[in-house]
Amino acid sequence: MMGQCARFLFIVFSFVLLSLSCLPSYARAFSFSGYEAREAQEEAAAKAARQQQVEDLMSVSCRKSLAKIKTAVIIGEKTDDRGWETRQENFGALFDEVNQRLRRAGVRTYTQKEITKQIAQEEIQAFLGNDPDRAVAAAKKLKADFILRGAISSKVRLNPVVHVNELFVTMTFTLVDAKGKTITSITERGDSFAGADTLGVALALVRDKADLVVATLYNGVCAAGSTTMRDARPNVHAAPAVTPERSKKSVTKNIKDF
């Protein structure tokens, strides 16, 4: 009896070894350490590409143009049940984060109080709803050269793996000039399992992706600002084309260099 059991176990063990030997080479060669190494390499490459993009955008020097123009920041959140939430006092922390980073980059901005004093609530709501005429009206009241629209949207979905609600936040920054023309736009996305704190996720998103967001907006203001200053000069038809100057002595590589 014992001999039969031993032979049976030997046959089973041999079958297992034979099955493993028949596995494709890529399956046998898989290792978590190798996967993690490849993932780390891909993440490092993406980070390097993002940093290069920031350096290219920030390499434009236009301090003289920036000193003569002003930009207003207006933020709102679009909800499925309530429409647009546009009361600016609700976005104080997010406004300050964006405003301060733009100022450190050399962009002249308005305070939240200056904006709400000049623009009515319904005008802010219409502007955030992408009404170009209201954008022009708001710019005229503020005497702003540009307005930066920060639009937040969010969705809550059940994560099929952990069966917990996950919050997905999208934040789009759109820079428009005093005529309502879109100059540049950038969208960033983030998610969180921590409840439904949309503004908290949006704030963390801005802090995490601030370099590229601010670099994109800075570059847009520089390029459009140079055109604005050129158009304001006399004999504009005879003026040569002007592009943002690049400093040969010092190239800004990061928003933190300011």
FENVEN-V116850 format. One line per field, one symbol per residue. phi: phi as a letter, one per 30 degrees, with the letter a starting at -180 (. if undefined). psi: psi as a letter, one per 20 degrees, with the letter a starting at -180 (. if undefined). A space follows every 50 residues. Layout:
phi->???
psi->???
This chain:
phi->.ddddddddddddddddddddddeddddddbddddddddddddddddddd ddddddddddcbeddddcbbbccbbabccdccidcbddddceddeddddd dddddjddbcdddddddccdeddddddddicdddddddddddhcdbbccc ccbbbcbddddchbdcccccbccbcbcdciddcaabbbbbbacdicdddd ddddddddceeddddddeddddddddddddddddhddcdddbcedcdddb cdcadddd
psi->ghhggghghgggghggghghhiqqhhghipqhhhghggghggghghgghg hhgggghiippkhgghiiqqppppqrppqhhicpojohhikggggggggh hghhijpprqrhghghhhpqghhgghghjkohghgggghghikqhqpooo ppqqqpqppigilqpppppppppppqaijjppgrqppqqrrqimbknghg ggghgghhjgghghgggghgggghhhgghghiqqlhhipqppqpqpphgo ppiqhii.
